[in-house]
């Protein structure tokens, strides 16, 4: 128990691809790899100063873990060896995670993803939107370096009060989104409501790449609109309620409409709506498919509210679920050789921490639901794959914080050889947990 494993490095491309797969929208982990050579390790200010000092193009690449086109670029464009070589010669590329650096994203007026913004001599020269292949990126960077524009500059946009919604280009979603935000900022709230409503209903028809924006930034926009203008809630609540009615009547409704319903509830400040709907309809055989689609959301809501036993009863196949989570660790066994030790350690530790915590929550929920055998199998799988005292500590702390203990936990502590653990804080924590378990067992078993 708790032995280290060793693996030989794989090829650069496979390692980068594996890292990228960790970050698809379905996952919980929000971190992306550093670009496998394309992106600078410097801070924003350091990167910009370096570019200006050395006469290089300063390129800001705005991205997010939930952005599907960004993930395609991560797996293809940013792994191209010729592009990486060109970047090292002509540019400094700073990767801007819009979720982690929201203020900087606003400063750069990032409205869609991915966005690439090029600076020459300290001034913005040009920006391009949407995923690009390696050849397009190389041509663009080369043109920027020479001072040649790739895209025609856009004409100045009219002020909000001078824009007639009926005359705007319906397919210029970016323009309409910026206009709606300006209307909100300038307190033209009825007009803002009209624009945001149109965008919610039509955005993806004209610009499918805005899917991630619609379910993230746009939800934030709606929350601000509702806070500023109570009447704006009504048309969006009506849309949400219409979807909910269809769900409850068992009428045909696709997965994307259910996603819309959940996100509209979130924007309206009713995060518990999926849980309430589930509890009202979970025993209706005619709604079985919708109920099953909601179970992952409901599980997370129940865990967040410490309703552990109910969450544990929702888990259909505990062994398959823990194995699926543990398989994610295969994707980070081997990182690119050129990555420095600090970067490698950071990526690995974040993934390990996330897996420990999610596995511990799964174990705790099963234990709370009196599914003791399944709970022990899940915990054993986690302990065998992540052989460290820290894994055991996370398991026990999650369970004890929730108020659940079991006699098999004492066997884990005996196997761990606590006295030999070098980390004093972990050793003392495990000793305390052992005492707590012994105190509680006679009263709870």
TILUM-478595 format. One record per residue (C-alpha): residue number from 1; x, y, z; chain; residue in one letter. Coordinates in Angstrom, 1 decimal, m for minus. Each point is the difference from the previous one (the first is absolute). Layout:
N
<atom NUM,<X,Y,Z>,"A","a"> ...
//
This chain:
445
<atom 1,<0.0,0.0,0.0>,"A","x"> <atom 2,<1.1,3.6,m0.8>,"A","x"> <atom 3,<2.8,m1.1,m2.4>,"A","x"> <atom 4,<1.0,2.3,m2.8>,"A","x"> <atom 5,<m0.5,m1.0,m3.7>,"A","x"> <atom 6,<2.3,0.8,m2.9>,"A","x"> <atom 7,<m0.8,0.4,m3.7>,"A","x"> <atom 8,<2.1,0.8,m3.0>,"A","x"> <atom 9,<m0.7,3.3,m1.8>,"A","x"> <atom 10,<m2.1,m0.1,m3.2>,"A","x"> <atom 11,<0.2,2.0,m3.1>,"A","x"> <atom 12,<m0.7,3.8,0.3>,"A","x"> <atom 13,<m3.1,0.0,m2.1>,"A","x"> <atom 14,<m1.7,m2.9,1.9>,"A","x"> <atom 15,<0.8,1.7,3.3>,"A","x"> <atom 16,<m1.4,3.3,m1.1>,"A","x"> <atom 17,<m3.1,m1.7,m1.3>,"A","x"> <atom 18,<m0.5,m1.9,3.2>,"A","x"> <atom 19,<0.2,3.2,2.0>,"A","x"> <atom 20,<m2.5,1.7,m2.3>,"A","x"> <atom 21,<m2.5,m2.8,0.4>,"A","x"> <atom 22,<m0.1,0.6,3.8>,"A","x"> <atom 23,<m1.5,3.4,m0.7>,"A","x"> <atom 24,<m3.1,m0.7,m2.1>,"A","x"> <atom 25,<m3.2,1.6,1.3>,"A","x"> <atom 26,<m1.4,m3.1,1.6>,"A","x"> <atom 27,<2.9,m0.1,2.5>,"A","x"> <atom 28,<0.3,1.9,3.3>,"A","x"> <atom 29,<3.7,1.0,m0.4>,"A","x"> <atom 30,<0.4,3.5,m1.2>,"A","x"> <atom 31,<3.7,0.1,m0.7>,"A","x"> <atom 32,<1.6,m0.3,m3.5>,"A","x"> <atom 33,<3.5,m1.0,m0.9>,"A","x"> <atom 34,<2.4,2.9,m0.6>,"A","x"> <atom 35,<0.0,m0.5,m3.7>,"A","x"> <atom 36,<2.8,m2.6,m0.4>,"A","x"> <atom 37,<2.4,2.7,m1.2>,"A","x"> <atom 38,<m2.2,2.5,m1.7>,"A","x"> <atom 39,<m0.9,2.1,3.0>,"A","x"> <atom 40,<2.4,2.0,2.2>,"A","x"> <atom 41,<0.5,m0.9,3.7>,"A","x"> <atom 42,<0.4,3.7,0.8>,"A","x"> <atom 43,<m2.6,2.2,1.8>,"A","x"> <atom 44,<m2.1,2.3,m2.2>,"A","x"> <atom 45,<2.1,3.0,0.8>,"A","x"> <atom 46,<3.3,m1.8,m0.4>,"A","x"> <atom 47,<m1.2,m1.5,m3.4>,"A","x"> <atom 48,<m1.0,3.4,m1.3>,"A","x"> <atom 49,<3.2,1.7,1.1>,"A","x"> <atom 50,<2.1,m2.8,m1.6>,"A","x"> <atom 51,<m1.9,0.4,m3.3>,"A","x"> <atom 52,<0.4,3.8,0.0>,"A","x"> <atom 53,<3.7,m0.2,1.0>,"A","x"> <atom 54,<0.9,m2.5,m2.6>,"A","x"> <atom 55,<m2.2,1.3,m2.8>,"A","x"> <atom 56,<m2.3,m3.1,m0.1>,"A","x"> <atom 57,<m3.7,m0.3,m0.6>,"A","x"> <atom 58,<m1.9,m0.2,3.3>,"A","x"> <atom 59,<m2.9,m2.3,m0.5>,"A","x"> <atom 60,<m2.8,m0.5,2.6>,"A","x"> <atom 61,<m1.9,m3.3,m0.5>,"A","x"> <atom 62,<m3.3,0.1,1.9>,"A","x"> <atom 63,<m1.3,m3.4,0.8>,"A","x"> <atom 64,<m1.9,m2.1,2.6>,"A","x"> <atom 65,<m0.3,m3.6,1.0>,"A","x"> <atom 66,<m3.7,m0.2,m1.1>,"A","x"> <atom 67,<0.7,1.4,m3.5>,"A","x"> <atom 68,<m0.3,m2.8,m2.5>,"A","x"> <atom 69,<1.8,1.8,m2.8>,"A","x"> <atom 70,<2.8,0.9,2.4>,"A","x"> <atom 71,<0.4,m3.6,0.8>,"A","x"> <atom 72,<0.3,m0.9,m3.7>,"A","x"> <atom 73,<2.7,2.6,m0.3>,"A","x"> <atom 74,<1.7,m1.4,3.1>,"A","x"> <atom 75,<0.1,m3.4,m1.6>,"A","x"> <atom 76,<1.0,1.0,m3.5>,"A","x"> <atom 77,<1.2,3.6,m0.7>,"A","x"> <atom 78,<2.0,0.6,3.1>,"A","x"> <atom 79,<1.8,m3.3,m0.3>,"A","x"> <atom 80,<1.3,0.7,m3.5>,"A","x"> <atom 81,<3.8,0.0,0.1>,"A","x"> <atom 82,<0.4,2.5,m2.8>,"A","x"> <atom 83,<m2.4,2.5,1.7>,"A","x"> <atom 84,<1.9,m0.4,3.3>,"A","x"> <atom 85,<3.3,0.7,m1.8>,"A","x"> <atom 86,<m1.4,3.1,m1.6>,"A","x"> <atom 87,<m1.4,1.2,3.3>,"A","x"> <atom 88,<3.4,m0.3,1.6>,"A","x"> <atom 89,<1.4,2.0,m2.8>,"A","x"> <atom 90,<m2.6,2.8,m0.4>,"A","x"> <atom 91,<m2.3,0.2,2.9>,"A","x"> <atom 92,<m0.9,m0.5,3.7>,"A","x"> <atom 93,<m3.3,m1.6,0.5>,"A","x"> <atom 94,<m1.8,0.5,3.4>,"A","x"> <atom 95,<m2.8,m2.4,0.7>,"A","x"> <atom 96,<m2.9,1.9,1.7>,"A","x"> <atom 97,<m2.4,m2.2,1.9>,"A","x"> <atom 98,<m3.1,2.1,0.1>,"A","x"> <atom 99,<m1.4,m1.8,3.0>,"A","x"> <atom 100,<3.1,0.5,2.1>,"A","x"> <atom 101,<0.8,3.5,m1.2>,"A","x"> <atom 102,<m3.5,1.6,m0.5>,"A","x"> <atom 103,<1.2,3.6,0.6>,"A","x"> <atom 104,<2.7,m0.4,m2.7>,"A","x"> <atom 105,<m2.5,m1.6,m2.4>,"A","x"> <atom 106,<m2.2,3.0,0.5>,"A","x"> <atom 107,<2.9,2.4,m0.5>,"A","x"> <atom 108,<0.7,m1.7,m3.4>,"A","x"> <atom 109,<m3.7,0.1,m0.9>,"A","x"> <atom 110,<m0.1,m3.8,m0.5>,"A","x"> <atom 111,<m3.6,m0.8,m1.1>,"A","x"> <atom 112,<0.4,m3.4,m1.7>,"A","x"> <atom 113,<2.4,m2.9,0.1>,"A","x"> <atom 114,<2.5,m0.7,m1.2>,"A","x"> <atom 115,<1.3,3.6,m0.6>,"A","x"> <atom 116,<3.6,0.8,m1.2>,"A","x"> <atom 117,<1.1,3.6,0.6>,"A","x"> <atom 118,<3.3,1.1,m1.6>,"A","x"> <atom 119,<2.0,3.0,1.3>,"A","x"> <atom 120,<2.8,1.9,m1.8>,"A","x"> <atom 121,<2.1,2.6,1.8>,"A","x"> <atom 122,<m2.3,m0.1,3.0>,"A","x"> <atom 123,<m3.2,0.7,m1.9>,"A","x"> <atom 124,<m2.8,m2.4,m1.1>,"A","x"> <atom 125,<0.5,m0.7,m3.7>,"A","x"> <atom 126,<m2.6,m2.6,m0.9>,"A","x"> <atom 127,<m2.2,m2.7,1.5>,"A","x"> <atom 128,<m1.5,m3.1,m1.5>,"A","x"> <atom 129,<m2.9,m2.1,1.4>,"A","x"> <atom 130,<m0.6,m3.7,m0.3>,"A","x"> <atom 131,<2.1,m3.1,m0.3>,"A","x"> <atom 132,<2.9,0.1,m2.5>,"A","x"> <atom 133,<2.2,m2.7,m1.3>,"A","x"> <atom 134,<3.8,0.2,0.2>,"A","x"> <atom 135,<0.5,1.2,m3.6>,"A","x"> <atom 136,<m2.4,2.9,0.6>,"A","x"> <atom 137,<1.6,0.9,3.3>,"A","x"> <atom 138,<3.5,0.0,m1.6>,"A","x"> <atom 139,<m1.2,2.2,m2.8>,"A","x"> <atom 140,<m1.7,2.4,2.3>,"A","x"> <atom 141,<2.9,0.4,2.4>,"A","x"> <atom 142,<2.3,0.5,m2.9>,"A","x"> <atom 143,<m2.2,2.8,m1.4>,"A","x"> <atom 144,<m0.3,1.7,3.4>,"A","x"> <atom 145,<3.8,m0.1,0.3>,"A","x"> <atom 146,<0.2,1.8,m3.4>,"A","x"> <atom 147,<m2.7,2.4,0.9>,"A","x"> <atom 148,<m2.5,m1.4,m2.5>,"A","x"> <atom 149,<m3.6,m0.5,1.0>,"A","x"> <atom 150,<m1.7,m3.3,m0.7>,"A","x"> <atom 151,<m3.6,1.0,0.6>,"A","x"> <atom 152,<m1.6,3.3,m1.0>,"A","x"> <atom 153,<m0.5,2.4,2.9>,"A","x"> <atom 154,<m3.6,0.3,1.1>,"A","x"> <atom 155,<m1.8,3.2,m0.3>,"A","x"> <atom 156,<m0.7,1.9,3.2>,"A","x"> <atom 157,<m3.2,m1.1,1.6>,"A","x"> <atom 158,<m2.8,2.3,0.7>,"A","x"> <atom 159,<m0.8,1.1,3.6>,"A","x"> <atom 160,<m2.7,m2.1,1.6>,"A","x"> <atom 161,<m2.8,2.6,m0.3>,"A","x"> <atom 162,<0.8,0.3,m3.8>,"A","x"> <atom 163,<m0.3,m3.7,m0.7>,"A","x"> <atom 164,<m3.3,m1.3,m1.4>,"A","x"> <atom 165,<m0.3,m3.7,0.9>,"A","x"> <atom 166,<m2.0,m0.6,m3.3>,"A","x"> <atom 167,<2.9,1.4,m2.1>,"A","x"> <atom 168,<2.8,m2.0,1.7>,"A","x"> <atom 169,<1.6,m2.9,m1.7>,"A","x"> <atom 170,<m1.7,m2.9,1.7>,"A","x"> <atom 171,<3.0,m2.2,m0.6>,"A","x"> <atom 172,<2.5,2.4,1.7>,"A","x"> <atom 173,<m0.6,m1.6,3.4>,"A","x"> <atom 174,<3.1,1.6,1.5>,"A","x"> <atom 175,<m1.4,3.4,m1.0>,"A","x"> <atom 176,<m3.4,m0.7,1.5>,"A","x"> <atom 177,<1.5,m1.3,3.2>,"A","x"> <atom 178,<2.2,3.0,0.4>,"A","x"> <atom 179,<m3.0,2.2,m0.7>,"A","x"> <atom 180,<m2.1,m1.8,2.6>,"A","x"> <atom 181,<2.7,0.5,2.6>,"A","x"> <atom 182,<0.3,3.7,m0.8>,"A","x"> <atom 183,<m3.7,0.4,0.4>,"A","x"> <atom 184,<0.2,m1.7,3.4>,"A","x"> <atom 185,<2.9,2.2,1.1>,"A","x"> <atom 186,<m1.8,3.2,m1.2>,"A","x"> <atom 187,<m3.2,m1.0,1.9>,"A","x"> <atom 188,<m2.1,m0.4,m3.2>,"A","x"> <atom 189,<m1.5,m3.0,1.7>,"A","x"> <atom 190,<m3.1,m0.7,m2.1>,"A","x"> <atom 191,<2.2,0.1,m3.1>,"A","x"> <atom 192,<2.6,m2.2,1.6>,"A","x"> <atom 193,<m2.6,m2.5,1.0>,"A","x"> <atom 194,<m1.2,m0.2,m3.6>,"A","x"> <atom 195,<3.5,m0.5,m1.3>,"A","x"> <atom 196,<1.0,m2.7,2.5>,"A","x"> <atom 197,<m3.2,m1.9,m0.6>,"A","x"> <atom 198,<0.6,0.0,m3.8>,"A","x"> <atom 199,<3.6,m1.2,0.6>,"A","x"> <atom 200,<m1.1,m2.8,2.3>,"A","x"> <atom 201,<m2.4,m1.3,m2.6>,"A","x"> <atom 202,<2.0,0.6,m3.2>,"A","x"> <atom 203,<3.7,0.1,0.9>,"A","x"> <atom 204,<0.9,m3.6,m0.8>,"A","x"> <atom 205,<m2.0,0.0,m3.2>,"A","x"> <atom 206,<2.4,2.6,m1.4>,"A","x"> <atom 207,<3.2,m0.8,1.9>,"A","x"> <atom 208,<0.2,m3.5,1.4>,"A","x"> <atom 209,<3.5,0.8,1.3>,"A","x"> <atom 210,<m1.6,2.2,2.6>,"A","x"> <atom 211,<m1.4,m3.1,1.9>,"A","x"> <atom 212,<2.5,0.3,2.8>,"A","x"> <atom 213,<m0.5,3.7,0.3>,"A","x"> <atom 214,<m3.7,m0.4,0.2>,"A","x"> <atom 215,<0.2,m2.3,3.0>,"A","x"> <atom 216,<2.6,1.9,1.9>,"A","x"> <atom 217,<0.6,3.8,m0.7>,"A","x"> <atom 218,<m3.5,0.4,m1.3>,"A","x"> <atom 219,<m1.5,m1.5,3.2>,"A","x"> <atom 220,<2.0,2.6,1.9>,"A","x"> <atom 221,<m1.4,2.7,m2.2>,"A","x"> <atom 222,<m3.6,m1.2,0.7>,"A","x"> <atom 223,<0.6,0.1,3.7>,"A","x"> <atom 224,<1.2,3.6,m0.2>,"A","x"> <atom 225,<m3.0,0.9,m2.1>,"A","x"> <atom 226,<m2.5,m1.6,2.4>,"A","x"> <atom 227,<1.7,1.7,3.0>,"A","x"> <atom 228,<m0.3,3.4,m1.8>,"A","x"> <atom 229,<m3.5,m0.5,m1.5>,"A","x"> <atom 230,<m2.5,m2.3,1.6>,"A","x"> <atom 231,<m2.4,0.0,m3.0>,"A","x"> <atom 232,<2.7,m1.6,m2.0>,"A","x"> <atom 233,<m0.5,m3.2,1.9>,"A","x"> <atom 234,<m3.5,m0.6,m1.4>,"A","x"> <atom 235,<0.8,m1.0,m3.6>,"A","x"> <atom 236,<2.9,m2.2,1.0>,"A","x"> <atom 237,<m2.0,m1.6,2.8>,"A","x"> <atom 238,<m2.8,m0.7,m2.6>,"A","x"> <atom 239,<2.5,m1.7,m2.3>,"A","x"> <atom 240,<1.3,m2.1,2.9>,"A","x"> <atom 241,<m3.5,m0.9,1.2>,"A","x"> <atom 242,<m1.1,m1.0,m3.6>,"A","x"> <atom 243,<3.0,m2.5,m0.1>,"A","x"> <atom 244,<m0.9,m1.2,3.5>,"A","x"> <atom 245,<m3.6,m0.6,m1.1>,"A","x"> <atom 246,<1.1,m2.1,m2.9>,"A","x"> <atom 247,<2.3,m2.0,2.2>,"A","x"> <atom 248,<m2.7,m0.7,2.5>,"A","x"> <atom 249,<m2.5,m1.0,m2.6>,"A","x"> <atom 250,<2.4,m2.5,m1.5>,"A","x"> <atom 251,<0.0,1.8,m3.4>,"A","x"> <atom 252,<2.9,m0.3,m2.3>,"A","x"> <atom 253,<3.0,2.0,1.3>,"A","x"> <atom 254,<3.6,m0.3,m0.9>,"A","x"> <atom 255,<3.1,0.1,2.2>,"A","x"> <atom 256,<0.9,3.6,m1.1>,"A","x"> <atom 257,<m3.4,1.3,1.1>,"A","x"> <atom 258,<0.5,m1.6,3.4>,"A","x"> <atom 259,<3.3,1.7,0.3>,"A","x"> <atom 260,<m1.7,3.3,m0.9>,"A","x"> <atom 261,<m2.6,m0.6,2.7>,"A","x"> <atom 262,<2.8,m0.6,2.6>,"A","x"> <atom 263,<1.9,3.1,m1.0>,"A","x"> <atom 264,<m3.0,2.3,m0.1>,"A","x"> <atom 265,<m0.9,m1.2,3.5>,"A","x"> <atom 266,<3.6,0.9,1.1>,"A","x"> <atom 267,<m0.3,3.4,m1.6>,"A","x"> <atom 268,<m3.3,0.6,1.8>,"A","x"> <atom 269,<1.7,m0.8,3.3>,"A","x"> <atom 270,<m1.9,m3.3,0.4>,"A","x"> <atom 271,<2.9,m2.5,0.1>,"A","x"> <atom 272,<m2.0,m2.6,1.8>,"A","x"> <atom 273,<m2.6,m0.2,m2.7>,"A","x"> <atom 274,<1.4,m3.2,m1.6>,"A","x"> <atom 275,<0.1,m1.6,3.5>,"A","x"> <atom 276,<m3.7,1.0,0.6>,"A","x"> <atom 277,<m1.1,m1.2,m3.4>,"A","x"> <atom 278,<1.9,m3.3,0.5>,"A","x"> <atom 279,<m1.6,m0.7,3.3>,"A","x"> <atom 280,<m3.5,0.7,m1.4>,"A","x"> <atom 281,<0.4,m2.3,m3.0>,"A","x"> <atom 282,<2.6,m2.6,0.8>,"A","x"> <atom 283,<m2.6,m2.8,0.4>,"A","x"> <atom 284,<m1.8,0.8,m3.2>,"A","x"> <atom 285,<0.8,m2.8,m2.5>,"A","x"> <atom 286,<m1.0,2.2,m2.9>,"A","x"> <atom 287,<2.8,2.5,0.9>,"A","x"> <atom 288,<2.7,m2.6,0.6>,"A","x"> <atom 289,<2.3,1.3,m2.8>,"A","x"> <atom 290,<m0.1,3.6,1.2>,"A","x"> <atom 291,<0.4,m1.1,3.6>,"A","x"> <atom 292,<3.2,m1.9,m0.9>,"A","x"> <atom 293,<1.4,3.0,m1.9>,"A","x"> <atom 294,<m0.4,2.1,3.1>,"A","x"> <atom 295,<1.6,m2.4,2.5>,"A","x"> <atom 296,<3.6,1.3,m0.4>,"A","x"> <atom 297,<m1.2,3.6,0.8>,"A","x"> <atom 298,<m2.2,m1.2,2.8>,"A","x"> <atom 299,<2.8,m2.1,1.5>,"A","x"> <atom 300,<2.3,3.1,0.1>,"A","x"> <atom 301,<m2.8,2.1,1.6>,"A","x"> <atom 302,<m0.7,m2.6,2.6>,"A","x"> <atom 303,<3.7,m0.3,0.9>,"A","x"> <atom 304,<0.4,3.8,0.2>,"A","x"> <atom 305,<m2.9,0.1,2.5>,"A","x"> <atom 306,<1.4,m2.9,2.0>,"A","x"> <atom 307,<m2.9,m2.3,m0.9>,"A","x"> <atom 308,<2.4,m2.8,m0.3>,"A","x"> <atom 309,<m2.3,m3.1,0.3>,"A","x"> <atom 310,<m2.3,1.3,m2.8>,"A","x"> <atom 311,<3.0,0.6,m2.2>,"A","x"> <atom 312,<1.3,m3.5,0.7>,"A","x"> <atom 313,<m3.2,m1.6,m1.0>,"A","x"> <atom 314,<0.2,1.7,m3.4>,"A","x"> <atom 315,<3.3,m1.6,m1.0>,"A","x"> <atom 316,<m0.9,m2.8,m2.4>,"A","x"> <atom 317,<3.4,m1.8,m0.5>,"A","x"> <atom 318,<2.5,1.1,2.7>,"A","x"> <atom 319,<2.8,m2.2,m1.3>,"A","x"> <atom 320,<m0.3,1.2,m3.5>,"A","x"> <atom 321,<m0.2,3.6,1.2>,"A","x"> <atom 322,<3.2,m0.2,2.0>,"A","x"> <atom 323,<1.9,m1.8,m2.7>,"A","x"> <atom 324,<m1.1,2.7,m2.5>,"A","x"> <atom 325,<1.4,2.7,2.3>,"A","x"> <atom 326,<3.2,m1.9,0.7>,"A","x"> <atom 327,<0.6,m0.4,m3.8>,"A","x"> <atom 328,<0.5,3.7,m0.2>,"A","x"> <atom 329,<3.2,m0.5,1.9>,"A","x"> <atom 330,<1.4,m2.0,m3.0>,"A","x"> <atom 331,<m0.1,3.2,m2.0>,"A","x"> <atom 332,<2.5,1.8,2.2>,"A","x"> <atom 333,<2.5,m2.8,0.7>,"A","x"> <atom 334,<2.5,1.4,m2.6>,"A","x"> <atom 335,<0.3,3.8,m0.6>,"A","x"> <atom 336,<2.2,1.6,m2.7>,"A","x"> <atom 337,<3.7,m0.3,0.9>,"A","x"> <atom 338,<0.7,3.7,m0.7>,"A","x"> <atom 339,<m2.5,1.1,2.7>,"A","x"> <atom 340,<1.8,1.1,3.1>,"A","x"> <atom 341,<m0.4,m2.0,3.2>,"A","x"> <atom 342,<m2.1,2.7,1.7>,"A","x"> <atom 343,<m2.5,0.0,m2.8>,"A","x"> <atom 344,<m0.1,m3.8,m0.1>,"A","x"> <atom 345,<m0.6,m0.2,3.7>,"A","x"> <atom 346,<m2.7,2.6,m0.1>,"A","x"> <atom 347,<m2.0,m1.8,m2.7>,"A","x"> <atom 348,<0.3,m3.3,1.7>,"A","x"> <atom 349,<m0.8,1.2,3.5>,"A","x"> <atom 350,<m3.2,1.8,m1.2>,"A","x"> <atom 351,<m1.2,m3.1,m1.8>,"A","x"> <atom 352,<0.8,m2.3,3.0>,"A","x"> <atom 353,<m1.7,2.4,2.4>,"A","x"> <atom 354,<m3.1,0.1,m2.2>,"A","x"> <atom 355,<m0.2,m3.8,m0.3>,"A","x"> <atom 356,<0.5,m0.6,3.7>,"A","x"> <atom 357,<m2.7,2.4,0.9>,"A","x"> <atom 358,<m2.6,m1.2,m2.6>,"A","x"> <atom 359,<0.7,m3.6,1.0>,"A","x"> <atom 360,<m0.3,0.8,3.7>,"A","x"> <atom 361,<m3.3,1.6,m0.6>,"A","x"> <atom 362,<m1.2,m3.0,m1.9>,"A","x"> <atom 363,<1.1,m2.3,2.8>,"A","x"> <atom 364,<m1.7,2.2,2.7>,"A","x"> <atom 365,<m3.3,0.1,m1.9>,"A","x"> <atom 366,<0.0,m3.8,m0.3>,"A","x"> <atom 367,<0.8,m0.5,3.6>,"A","x"> <atom 368,<m2.7,2.4,1.0>,"A","x"> <atom 369,<m2.5,m1.9,m2.1>,"A","x"> <atom 370,<0.9,m3.3,1.8>,"A","x"> <atom 371,<1.6,m1.4,m3.1>,"A","x"> <atom 372,<3.0,m1.1,2.1>,"A","x"> <atom 373,<1.4,m2.6,m2.4>,"A","x"> <atom 374,<m0.1,2.3,m3.0>,"A","x"> <atom 375,<1.5,2.8,2.2>,"A","x"> <atom 376,<2.9,m2.2,1.0>,"A","x"> <atom 377,<0.7,m1.1,m3.5>,"A","x"> <atom 378,<0.1,3.6,m1.2>,"A","x"> <atom 379,<2.3,1.0,2.8>,"A","x"> <atom 380,<2.3,m3.0,m0.6>,"A","x"> <atom 381,<0.2,0.8,m3.7>,"A","x"> <atom 382,<1.0,3.6,0.9>,"A","x"> <atom 383,<2.6,m1.1,2.6>,"A","x"> <atom 384,<1.5,m2.6,m2.3>,"A","x"> <atom 385,<0.4,2.4,m2.9>,"A","x"> <atom 386,<1.0,3.1,2.0>,"A","x"> <atom 387,<2.3,m1.6,2.5>,"A","x"> <atom 388,<0.8,2.8,2.4>,"A","x"> <atom 389,<m0.9,0.9,3.6>,"A","x"> <atom 390,<m1.6,3.2,m1.4>,"A","x"> <atom 391,<m2.6,m2.1,m1.8>,"A","x"> <atom 392,<m0.9,m1.7,3.2>,"A","x"> <atom 393,<m0.2,3.3,1.8>,"A","x"> <atom 394,<m2.3,1.5,m2.6>,"A","x"> <atom 395,<m2.3,m3.1,0.1>,"A","x"> <atom 396,<m0.3,0.1,3.8>,"A","x"> <atom 397,<m0.3,3.8,0.3>,"A","x"> <atom 398,<m2.8,0.1,m2.5>,"A","x"> <atom 399,<m1.9,m2.8,1.7>,"A","x"> <atom 400,<0.5,1.3,3.5>,"A","x"> <atom 401,<m1.0,3.5,m0.9>,"A","x"> <atom 402,<m3.2,m1.5,m1.3>,"A","x"> <atom 403,<m0.5,m1.9,3.2>,"A","x"> <atom 404,<0.5,m3.6,m1.2>,"A","x"> <atom 405,<2.4,m2.7,1.1>,"A","x"> <atom 406,<0.4,m3.7,m0.6>,"A","x"> <atom 407,<2.2,m2.7,1.5>,"A","x"> <atom 408,<1.8,m0.7,m3.2>,"A","x"> <atom 409,<1.7,3.4,0.4>,"A","x"> <atom 410,<1.9,m1.3,3.0>,"A","x"> <atom 411,<1.5,m2.7,m2.3>,"A","x"> <atom 412,<1.2,2.6,m2.4>,"A","x"> <atom 413,<1.7,1.9,2.9>,"A","x"> <atom 414,<1.7,m3.2,1.1>,"A","x"> <atom 415,<1.2,m0.7,m3.5>,"A","x"> <atom 416,<1.4,3.5,m0.4>,"A","x"> <atom 417,<2.8,m0.4,2.5>,"A","x"> <atom 418,<m0.7,3.4,1.4>,"A","x"> <atom 419,<3.1,0.2,2.1>,"A","x"> <atom 420,<2.2,m0.2,m3.1>,"A","x"> <atom 421,<m1.7,2.9,m1.8>,"A","x"> <atom 422,<2.5,2.7,m0.6>,"A","x"> <atom 423,<m2.4,2.9,m0.3>,"A","x"> <atom 424,<m0.7,1.0,3.6>,"A","x"> <atom 425,<m3.2,1.8,m0.7>,"A","x"> <atom 426,<m1.5,m2.9,m1.9>,"A","x"> <atom 427,<1.2,m2.5,2.7>,"A","x"> <atom 428,<m1.6,2.0,2.8>,"A","x"> <atom 429,<m3.2,0.5,m2.0>,"A","x"> <atom 430,<m0.3,m3.8,m0.6>,"A","x"> <atom 431,<0.6,m0.7,3.7>,"A","x"> <atom 432,<m2.8,2.5,1.0>,"A","x"> <atom 433,<m2.3,m1.6,m2.6>,"A","x"> <atom 434,<0.7,m3.4,1.5>,"A","x"> <atom 435,<m1.0,1.2,3.4>,"A","x"> <atom 436,<m3.1,1.6,m1.3>,"A","x"> <atom 437,<m1.1,m3.2,m1.8>,"A","x"> <atom 438,<0.6,m2.1,3.1>,"A","x"> <atom 439,<m2.1,2.4,2.1>,"A","x"> <atom 440,<m2.9,0.1,m2.4>,"A","x"> <atom 441,<m0.2,m3.7,m1.1>,"A","x"> <atom 442,<m1.6,m1.3,3.2>,"A","x"> <atom 443,<m2.8,2.5,m0.4>,"A","x"> <atom 444,<m0.5,m0.2,m3.7>,"A","x"> <atom 445,<0.5,m3.6,m0.9>,"A","x"> 
//
